[in-house]
Amino acid sequence: MSISMDDLELSCWECEGQGVLLNEEKEKIACSKCDGKGTVLTAQGQTLLHFIKKHL
């Protein structure tokens, strides 16, 4: 079985993968959907993360 990164995470739809948004004062702030990472985990990514945390 082969798992690619596209199976585990996707580009954040809120910040379009930038990790930051502009607030009302035009200041850059970390995206709340991806916590500033620019990507969000898929269901398979969340499952893998949970498995790793459980066994480490």
N, C-alpha and C positions, 0 to 999 in steps of 0.2 A: 504494500500500500504506500502510495506517495502523497504527501500533503504539501501544497505550495502555500506561499505567503498569502496569495489571493483567497485561499480557503479559510484563512485565519483572521484576516483583517481587511477592512475596506477604508478608502479615503473618507474622511468625515464630510458629511453632507452639509453640515451647518457652516463650517469655516472653509469648505472646499479644499481641505487638506493643508491649510496654512497653519493651523494651530492657534491663530489669533483672530479676534474680531475687533471692530471699532465700536466704542461706546458712543453715547450722545455727544460727548466732548471731543470726539475724534481721537481718543487715546486708544492705543492697542491694549487689549486685555486677552487673557487666555480663554480659549473656547471652553464653554462649560460642558459641551457634549463629549469632547475628546480629551478634556483636561490639558489642552495645549499640545497634544501629541500629533495631531493631524490625522490620526487614524482611529477607528473604532473596531472592536472585536466582533467577529461574526459569532453565531451560535456555536460553531465548531471551535472557534478560538477560545470562547468562554469555557467550554467543556474541557479543553486541553489545559487551560490555565488552572481551573479548579482541580483537575487530576494532579498536576504538578505540585500545587500548593498542599494538597492532601498527603502526598507521598514524600515530601522533602522536609 
